[in-house]
């Protein structure tokens, strides 16, 4: 018998932060409203990322029905400053900068 698929999180943002050698540093789950409305050190604070050694953040944003709205990967330099991002939206649109 096949294993039942776990339901996707609803209205949730999952963030995983990695160091330069791709070692996992943090794993965070936030309500989607908090993600868009509040400031979070992992996303908004260069000094926090520098102190923690965060060089990459991978995120998944789930909508209110539990559908994956977007996936992204951000890259930061050794000082915690933003370098690059790739966002893949649920409709297949890809945005890179």
Secondary structure, DSSP 8 states (H G I E B T S, - for coil): ---------SSEEEEEEE-TTS-EEEEEEEEHHHHHHS--HHHH-HHHHHHHT--EEEEEEE-TTS-EEEEEEEEE-TTS-EEEEEEEETTS-EEE-
